């Protein structure tokens, strides 16, 4: 449990702006429930476990891969004869299918577009061009090489469990670890989302660490009466390796300097409404949320400071603000540059704070009605794009503001992106280049 809690990849996603940590927790508790069902032979527990695993699809679209695996390995782990196991576990299979199949079928075409599943595979499946299995080792076993303390102990643990004839436990760990590796190696898919990310190995981390601890325990037995201290020493060494990576991650996250921009926004938040943030990405901010980093900064600041938020990256989000109460308010905008730049020099009607060289916190000098605030924000973003052309995502905000200002009662429909009914999916990605 300690090694799982400190494992670098799962820990890094605890501060990542995506739901992988929630998926990890959901799958782990659901797997515990399935293992309890396997031990107790209870139909009610099997039904509950199947439902819990099936509902994981509402956390993340990749959940069925891990949920199905967890259900299968729980069946493998059970000790009952096959016929008895079937009589006990069939309610779990039913609830698993009932909970995830309807949503999966209704969204399959959208997931196919995102992950390119079923299309002819083009190019490599990993960022570095290495085989999926090689990257998988790096993700679950911290170390500079494939052969490291974790992989050696896992191999020893596999041998020890084989000698002890712990076949069910071996299959449980082996199948859990192997399924995502095989899936991302052989299933035809294309696109960035179909690449093998480190997060796809998070749910298998505990199963791999079971083998690691089994190896450490096997080595400790040779110490005789000192077995317990030796085991503690081995585990402490593994913890030290993990902490080395964890501390580096913490320092990288601190480099984003969220406290500084949050404090600056709080000081400027009196009678203000916060609009969508934007900025150029970079390696530091990508540690917080790969793919759309500064665009979630507004949500973070709004949650921390309690500032009303108009996340105007879609017309349908800014239109209610334009059509709502017309009381004048101050406007607040956040911009991030991963390399310090000059922007808004001489821009009229605003006050600009620079809590760090990377952040711009812009506040309107006057309280303005909604339409004038949106128009001011549009001019600010045009000035930002001129000084920071690397920020392609600023076009999302420009498109949304343009459409809403033209006719807030008739926002353009975005059928491809809106099919999931998810208000947090941007309708303007990939960004449109050129004047908006």
Backbone torsions as a table, in degrees:
resi	resn	phi	psi	omega
1	UNK	NA	-42.1	179.1
2	UNK	-62.3	-44.6	-179.4
3	UNK	-64.9	-37.1	176.9
4	UNK	-65.1	-43.1	-178.6
5	UNK	-63.5	-30.9	-177.1
6	UNK	-101.4	2.3	-178.8
7	UNK	-60.3	128.2	-169.5
8	UNK	-59.8	-44.0	-176.1
9	UNK	-67.4	-52.2	175.9
10	UNK	-57.9	-39.7	-178.6
11	UNK	-66.2	-37.4	-178.7
12	UNK	-64.3	-32.5	-178.7
13	UNK	-81.2	-5.4	175.8
14	UNK	-66.4	-24.7	177.2
15	UNK	-110.8	15.5	-177.5
16	UNK	-92.1	138.6	-174.2
17	UNK	-77.6	42.5	177.3
18	UNK	-142.4	165.4	-167.1
19	UNK	-87.6	24.4	-173.4
20	UNK	-70.8	-31.8	177.2
21	UNK	-68.8	-39.5	176.4
22	UNK	-63.8	-41.3	177.0
23	UNK	-61.5	-42.9	179.3
24	UNK	-58.7	-49.4	-179.7
25	UNK	-62.7	-43.3	-179.6
26	UNK	-60.6	-46.9	-178.5
27	UNK	-65.8	-38.5	-178.3
28	UNK	-65.8	-46.7	179.3
29	UNK	-66.8	-35.9	176.9
30	UNK	-66.4	-37.7	177.9
31	UNK	-67.2	-39.9	175.2
32	UNK	-57.9	-43.1	178.7
33	UNK	-63.5	-40.9	178.2
34	UNK	-65.3	-39.0	178.3
35	UNK	-67.9	-36.6	175.3
36	UNK	-63.6	-39.7	177.1
37	UNK	-63.5	-39.9	179.7
38	UNK	-64.4	-37.7	180.0
39	UNK	-74.5	-42.7	-174.6
40	UNK	-82.9	-22.6	-177.1
41	UNK	68.0	29.6	-176.1
42	UNK	-94.3	126.0	177.2
43	UNK	-63.8	-37.7	179.7
44	UNK	-62.8	-42.4	178.1
45	UNK	-66.8	-39.4	177.3
46	UNK	-61.4	-43.8	179.6
47	UNK	-62.5	-42.6	178.8
48	UNK	-65.2	-41.8	180.0
49	UNK	-64.6	-42.6	178.3
50	UNK	-61.9	-42.0	179.1
51	UNK	-65.5	-43.1	-179.7
52	UNK	-62.7	-43.7	179.7
53	UNK	-66.8	-40.7	-179.7
54	UNK	-65.5	-37.5	-179.1
55	UNK	-69.7	-11.7	178.4
56	UNK	-61.0	-20.3	-179.3
57	UNK	-64.6	-22.7	178.3
58	UNK	-77.4	-8.9	176.2
59	UNK	-89.4	-42.7	-178.8
60	UNK	-158.8	142.2	-175.5
61	UNK	-65.8	-18.2	177.9
62	UNK	-83.4	-2.3	-174.2
63	UNK	-57.1	-39.0	-178.0
64	UNK	-56.9	-31.9	178.3
65	UNK	-59.6	-44.9	-177.3
66	UNK	-83.3	-35.5	180.0
67	UNK	-65.5	-43.6	177.3
68	UNK	-63.3	-40.2	177.8
69	UNK	-63.1	-43.9	-179.7
70	UNK	-61.6	-39.8	179.3
71	UNK	-66.0	-42.1	-179.4
72	UNK	-65.6	-44.8	-177.7
73	UNK	-69.6	-28.1	174.0
74	UNK	-65.8	-38.3	175.1
75	UNK	-63.1	-41.8	178.8
76	UNK	-63.6	-37.8	-176.6
77	UNK	-71.2	-24.3	-178.1
78	UNK	-64.5	147.1	-176.5
79	UNK	-99.3	-7.1	-175.6
80	UNK	-68.9	152.0	171.4
81	UNK	-57.9	156.4	-170.8
82	UNK	-57.2	-48.8	-177.6
83	UNK	-62.6	-42.0	179.3
84	UNK	-65.9	-39.0	179.4
85	UNK	-63.4	-40.6	178.3
86	UNK	-62.3	-43.1	179.3
87	UNK	-63.5	-32.8	-178.6
88	UNK	-82.2	-38.7	-168.3
89	UNK	-93.7	-10.2	-175.2
90	UNK	-60.0	-34.5	176.9
91	UNK	-61.2	-33.1	177.5
92	UNK	-66.1	-40.3	177.8
93	UNK	-63.4	-38.6	-179.9
94	UNK	-66.3	-49.3	-178.3
95	UNK	-66.6	-32.3	176.3
96	UNK	-61.2	-47.0	-178.5
97	UNK	-69.9	-40.2	-177.5
98	UNK	-65.2	-35.9	-175.2
99	UNK	-79.9	-31.8	-175.6
100	UNK	-109.0	-25.1	-174.3
101	UNK	-64.4	-45.5	-178.6
102	UNK	-57.9	-47.1	179.4
103	UNK	-66.0	-41.0	-178.6
104	UNK	-62.3	-44.1	-179.3
105	UNK	-66.6	-41.5	-177.0
106	UNK	-70.1	-21.2	-177.9
107	UNK	-114.4	7.2	-173.6
108	UNK	-61.2	-39.6	-178.3
109	UNK	-66.4	-35.0	178.4
110	UNK	-70.5	-42.7	177.9
111	UNK	-64.2	-35.7	177.3
112	UNK	-63.4	-38.0	177.5
113	UNK	-66.4	-39.1	-176.2
114	UNK	-72.4	-45.5	-174.1
115	UNK	-99.5	-9.3	179.3
116	UNK	64.8	26.8	-177.9
117	UNK	-67.3	133.9	179.4
118	UNK	94.9	-9.0	177.9
119	UNK	-90.1	161.0	178.3
120	UNK	-64.6	131.7	-176.8
121	UNK	-71.9	133.3	178.8
122	UNK	-126.3	129.6	176.2
123	UNK	79.1	-167.9	-174.3
124	UNK	-85.5	164.2	-178.2
125	UNK	-104.1	-2.6	178.9
126	UNK	-129.9	161.9	-179.8
127	UNK	-68.3	-36.2	-175.0
128	UNK	-95.5	1.2	178.7
129	UNK	81.8	-2.6	177.5
130	UNK	-78.0	161.2	176.0
131	UNK	-60.6	155.0	-179.2
132	UNK	-58.6	-42.0	-176.9
133	UNK	-62.3	-33.8	-178.8
134	UNK	-69.3	-43.8	176.8
135	UNK	-66.7	-34.7	179.7
136	UNK	-60.3	-39.5	177.7
137	UNK	-61.5	-44.2	-179.7
138	UNK	-62.8	-35.2	-176.6
139	UNK	-72.7	-34.5	-178.0
140	UNK	-96.9	-18.1	-176.4
141	UNK	-123.8	95.5	-178.2
142	UNK	-58.6	130.2	179.1
143	UNK	161.7	159.0	-176.7
144	UNK	-75.9	-15.3	-176.6
145	UNK	-134.4	163.8	179.3
146	UNK	-64.7	-35.8	176.8
147	UNK	-92.8	106.2	-178.9
148	UNK	-142.9	-174.4	-176.5
149	UNK	-58.3	-40.5	-176.7
150	UNK	-69.5	-46.3	-177.5
151	UNK	-69.2	-35.5	178.0
152	UNK	-65.6	-45.3	179.0
153	UNK	-65.5	-36.0	177.2
154	UNK	-63.9	-39.9	177.7
155	UNK	-65.1	-42.0	176.8
156	UNK	-63.3	-40.8	178.3
157	UNK	-62.9	-39.1	177.9
158	UNK	-63.1	-42.1	177.4
159	UNK	-64.5	-44.2	-178.7
160	UNK	-62.4	-43.3	179.1
161	UNK	-67.9	-32.5	176.4
162	UNK	-66.7	-44.6	178.2
163	UNK	-63.0	-31.8	179.1
164	UNK	-84.9	0.2	179.4
165	UNK	58.4	39.6	176.4
166	UNK	-89.3	64.2	-171.1
167	UNK	-63.7	-41.4	-177.9
168	UNK	-64.2	-42.6	179.2
169	UNK	-66.0	-39.3	178.3
170	UNK	-61.5	-47.0	-179.9
171	UNK	-64.8	-38.2	178.0
172	UNK	-57.3	-50.0	-177.8
173	UNK	-70.1	-44.1	-175.1
174	UNK	-65.9	-45.0	-179.0
175	UNK	-66.8	-42.7	-179.8
176	UNK	-58.6	-44.3	-177.6
177	UNK	-74.3	-36.5	-171.6
178	UNK	-77.4	-32.2	-171.7
179	UNK	-57.9	-53.0	180.0
180	UNK	-64.6	-31.6	178.2
181	UNK	-64.9	-46.9	179.0
182	UNK	-65.5	-42.7	-177.6
183	UNK	-58.7	-51.7	-176.5
184	UNK	-75.9	-9.4	176.2
185	UNK	-86.9	-36.7	-168.7
186	UNK	-116.2	-23.1	-176.9
187	UNK	-72.8	126.7	179.3
188	UNK	-63.3	125.7	179.5
189	UNK	-162.6	156.8	-179.2
190	UNK	-140.8	167.1	176.9
191	UNK	96.7	164.6	-178.8
192	UNK	-60.5	-38.2	-178.2
193	UNK	-68.2	-20.5	179.7
194	UNK	-87.5	-6.0	174.3
195	UNK	-67.5	156.9	-176.3
196	UNK	-85.2	100.0	179.0
197	UNK	-87.0	156.4	177.5
198	UNK	-60.2	-31.4	-177.7
199	UNK	-64.9	-19.6	-179.6
200	UNK	-73.0	-9.6	176.8
201	UNK	-101.3	-0.4	-179.3
202	UNK	-59.2	-48.0	-176.7
203	UNK	-64.4	-17.7	-178.2
204	UNK	-95.6	-4.4	-175.9
205	UNK	-56.9	-47.0	-179.9
206	UNK	-60.0	-39.3	179.8
207	UNK	-64.0	-40.6	177.4
208	UNK	-65.1	-41.0	-178.2
209	UNK	-69.7	-23.0	172.6
210	UNK	-59.9	-43.3	177.9
211	UNK	-66.1	-39.0	179.4
212	UNK	-62.1	-47.2	-179.5
213	UNK	-67.3	-36.2	176.2
214	UNK	-61.6	-37.8	176.6
215	UNK	-67.3	-41.4	178.0
216	UNK	-63.7	-41.0	178.8
217	UNK	-65.5	-37.2	178.5
218	UNK	-64.3	-42.1	177.9
219	UNK	-66.3	-39.0	-177.3
220	UNK	-64.5	-26.5	-179.3
221	UNK	-62.0	-28.2	-179.9
222	UNK	-69.5	-13.2	-179.7
223	UNK	-84.9	-1.0	177.7
224	UNK	61.0	-123.4	-177.6
225	UNK	-65.9	-16.5	178.1
226	UNK	-93.5	18.2	-175.6
227	UNK	-57.4	-47.6	-177.2
228	UNK	-63.2	-48.6	178.1
229	UNK	-60.7	-37.8	179.7
230	UNK	-65.8	-42.0	178.2
231	UNK	-61.7	-44.2	177.9
232	UNK	-61.5	-38.5	179.3
233	UNK	-65.4	-42.1	178.8
234	UNK	-64.1	-45.0	179.7
235	UNK	-64.9	-38.8	178.2
236	UNK	-62.0	-38.2	177.0
237	UNK	-63.1	-41.5	177.8
238	UNK	-65.2	-40.7	177.6
239	UNK	-61.0	-40.5	178.5
240	UNK	-61.1	-40.3	177.8
241	UNK	-63.8	-42.1	179.3
242	UNK	-65.6	-42.2	-178.5
243	UNK	-63.7	-32.0	177.4
244	UNK	-58.0	-45.7	178.1
245	UNK	-71.7	-37.5	-178.7
246	UNK	-63.9	-42.3	-180.0
247	UNK	-65.7	-39.7	176.2
248	UNK	-61.3	-40.5	177.0
249	UNK	-64.1	-43.3	179.9
250	UNK	-60.7	-42.9	179.9
251	UNK	-65.1	-36.5	178.5
252	UNK	-66.6	-41.1	179.0
253	UNK	-65.9	-39.0	177.2
254	UNK	-62.3	-26.4	179.4
255	UNK	-64.9	-16.2	177.2
256	UNK	-70.4	-24.5	177.0
257	UNK	60.4	46.5	-179.5
258	UNK	-64.8	-34.2	-179.8
259	UNK	-61.6	-37.5	-178.0
260	UNK	-66.0	-47.4	-178.3
261	UNK	-71.7	-32.0	178.1
262	UNK	-66.0	-43.3	178.8
263	UNK	-65.0	-40.7	179.1
264	UNK	-64.7	-40.3	178.1
265	UNK	-66.0	-38.3	179.4
266	UNK	-62.4	-40.2	-179.5
267	UNK	-66.9	-26.3	-177.9
268	UNK	-100.8	10.4	-169.1
269	UNK	-90.2	-4.1	-178.2
270	UNK	-59.8	122.3	178.4
271	UNK	56.6	35.3	-175.2
272	UNK	-119.2	156.4	170.6
273	UNK	-119.1	135.3	-176.1
274	UNK	-94.8	131.3	178.4
275	UNK	-102.6	171.9	-175.6
276	UNK	-58.2	135.9	180.0
277	UNK	-88.6	162.5	176.8
278	UNK	-155.7	173.6	179.2
279	UNK	161.1	166.5	176.8
280	UNK	-78.5	142.8	-179.0
281	UNK	-83.6	176.2	-179.8
282	UNK	-176.2	170.2	-174.1
283	UNK	-61.7	-32.1	-178.7
284	UNK	-71.0	-49.4	-178.1
285	UNK	-69.9	-29.8	178.8
286	UNK	-66.4	-19.9	173.8
287	UNK	-67.5	-23.0	179.2
288	UNK	-85.7	-41.5	179.9
289	UNK	-162.6	96.2	-179.3
290	UNK	-62.8	133.3	171.7
291	UNK	110.2	-47.8	177.7
292	UNK	-145.0	61.3	-171.8
293	UNK	-60.0	-71.9	-171.3
294	UNK	-64.7	-15.1	-178.3
295	UNK	-71.9	-14.4	174.7
296	UNK	-100.6	2.4	179.9
297	UNK	-62.5	-36.9	-179.8
298	UNK	-61.9	-41.0	178.5
299	UNK	-63.4	-41.6	-179.7
300	UNK	-62.9	-48.7	-177.8
301	UNK	-65.8	-40.6	179.9
302	UNK	-62.2	-39.3	178.5
303	UNK	-68.9	-41.1	-178.1
304	UNK	-70.3	-41.8	-171.8
305	UNK	-102.2	-8.4	-179.3
306	UNK	68.3	34.2	-179.4
307	UNK	-90.5	134.4	174.4
308	UNK	-57.8	135.5	-173.1
309	UNK	-118.4	132.5	168.1
310	UNK	-118.1	95.3	-177.1
311	UNK	-83.2	84.8	-167.4
312	UNK	-87.5	55.3	172.8
313	UNK	-98.7	9.8	172.9
314	UNK	-149.4	142.7	-179.0
315	UNK	-56.0	-39.5	-176.4
316	UNK	-66.5	-16.7	177.8
317	UNK	-90.7	-32.5	-178.4
318	UNK	-88.8	-22.0	-178.3
319	UNK	-59.3	-45.2	178.7
320	UNK	-59.7	-31.8	177.7
321	UNK	-67.7	-40.9	179.8
322	UNK	-68.4	-34.1	-176.3
323	UNK	-91.8	-7.7	-176.6
324	UNK	-84.3	-156.0	-179.8
325	UNK	-55.0	139.2	-174.9
326	UNK	-99.2	14.3	179.5
327	UNK	-61.8	135.4	-180.0
328	UNK	-63.8	140.0	176.4
329	UNK	-137.8	159.6	169.9
330	UNK	-81.6	148.0	177.4
331	UNK	-102.6	148.8	-179.6
332	UNK	-134.6	129.7	-178.7
333	UNK	-131.5	143.7	-179.4
334	UNK	-119.4	135.0	177.3
335	UNK	-132.8	145.1	-179.6
336	UNK	-131.0	133.8	175.1
337	UNK	-124.3	123.2	-176.7
338	UNK	-71.1	-18.9	167.5
339	UNK	-122.9	135.1	-175.8
340	UNK	-55.0	133.1	179.0
341	UNK	-134.1	166.3	171.7
342	UNK	-98.5	135.9	-179.9
343	UNK	-153.7	154.0	174.5
344	UNK	64.4	22.8	179.3
345	UNK	-62.3	121.8	179.8
346	UNK	72.4	12.6	-178.2
347	UNK	-69.2	126.3	-173.8
348	UNK	-81.3	152.1	169.6
349	UNK	82.5	9.0	-178.7
350	UNK	-137.3	158.5	171.9
351	UNK	-113.9	132.3	-174.0
352	UNK	-115.4	125.7	175.0
353	UNK	-108.8	142.8	178.3
354	UNK	-121.2	81.4	-179.1
355	UNK	-62.2	-28.2	171.6
356	UNK	-144.1	166.7	178.6
357	UNK	-62.5	-14.2	-176.5
358	UNK	-95.3	-18.3	-173.0
359	UNK	-111.1	145.7	170.7
360	UNK	-123.8	121.9	173.8
361	UNK	-110.8	110.9	-171.9
362	UNK	-110.5	129.5	179.1
363	UNK	-127.0	136.1	177.1
364	UNK	-68.5	140.6	179.8
365	UNK	-69.6	-34.4	-177.0
366	UNK	-111.7	151.5	170.5
367	UNK	-76.4	128.2	-173.6
368	UNK	-126.8	153.7	173.7
369	UNK	-68.4	164.9	-172.8
370	UNK	-54.0	-45.4	-175.9
371	UNK	-63.2	-41.0	179.8
372	UNK	-68.6	-31.7	175.9
373	UNK	-65.7	-43.8	179.6
374	UNK	-65.5	-40.2	177.8
375	UNK	-63.5	-41.7	177.7
376	UNK	-63.5	-42.8	178.3
377	UNK	-61.7	-37.7	178.0
378	UNK	-64.0	-42.1	178.3
379	UNK	-65.3	-39.0	177.5
380	UNK	-61.1	-42.4	-177.3
381	UNK	-71.4	-33.4	173.8
382	UNK	-64.1	-41.0	177.0
383	UNK	-65.9	-38.8	178.5
384	UNK	-63.3	-44.8	-179.2
385	UNK	-63.0	-35.2	179.3
386	UNK	-65.8	-34.4	-178.0
387	UNK	-93.5	-16.1	-176.4
388	UNK	-138.9	68.1	-174.1
389	UNK	-66.0	-12.6	178.5
390	UNK	-66.8	-19.6	-176.7
391	UNK	-85.2	87.9	180.0
392	UNK	-72.0	-26.0	-174.8
393	UNK	-73.5	-12.5	176.7
394	UNK	-60.9	-23.1	178.1
395	UNK	-64.6	-29.2	175.9
396	UNK	-57.4	-45.5	-178.5
397	UNK	-69.6	-38.7	179.3
398	UNK	-65.3	-41.3	178.1
399	UNK	-63.1	-46.6	-177.9
400	UNK	-62.1	-45.6	-179.7
401	UNK	-65.0	-41.0	179.7
402	UNK	-60.9	-47.9	-178.1
403	UNK	-65.5	-40.4	-178.6
404	UNK	-68.8	-37.4	179.4
405	UNK	-69.4	-31.7	178.4
406	UNK	-66.7	-49.9	-178.3
407	UNK	-158.9	90.3	-177.4
408	UNK	-66.9	-15.4	179.3
409	UNK	-87.7	-5.3	-177.5
410	UNK	-140.6	69.0	179.3
411	UNK	-70.1	140.4	177.8
412	UNK	-60.7	145.1	177.8
413	UNK	-85.8	147.0	177.8
414	UNK	-124.4	79.2	-168.7
415	UNK	-63.5	-35.4	-175.5
416	UNK	-67.0	-45.5	-175.3
417	UNK	-82.7	-21.4	-174.0
418	UNK	-91.0	0.6	-174.7
419	UNK	-65.5	-25.5	177.8
420	UNK	-80.4	-10.9	-177.9
421	UNK	66.2	26.1	-176.9
422	UNK	-99.5	113.2	-177.3
423	UNK	-69.1	-11.1	-178.2
424	UNK	-95.1	3.7	175.5
425	UNK	-90.1	122.5	-178.9
426	UNK	-69.8	132.4	178.7
427	UNK	-81.6	-1.8	-173.2
428	UNK	-115.9	30.2	179.4
429	UNK	-114.5	130.7	5.2
430	UNK	-71.3	153.9	-173.9
431	UNK	-66.2	147.8	176.6
432	UNK	-84.8	132.1	-179.3
433	UNK	-94.5	158.1	178.3
434	UNK	98.8	179.6	-177.0
435	UNK	-60.7	138.4	178.2
436	UNK	-126.2	NA	NA
